[in-house]
């Protein structure tokens, strides 16, 4: 593809081929920067955390058994209860 103008270059750089655009910024709401995550651990090549969001904390205080599989998260996961680490 020959790009003749700056406009062509911008359109090409913004093309997503039908996929949602990837946002890469430190302010993105991901598990790695959430205050509810536990210490990181590796499973294979992926970094994982356990989520201790207010929902799980409340269930735990009420005596509800929570499976570790329920709270397991991958480094790049996100959720509605995300709060940035301070």
Helices and strands as residue ranges (DSSP letters): H 6-14, G 31-33, E 41-43, E 46-50, H 54-61, H 68-71, E 72-74
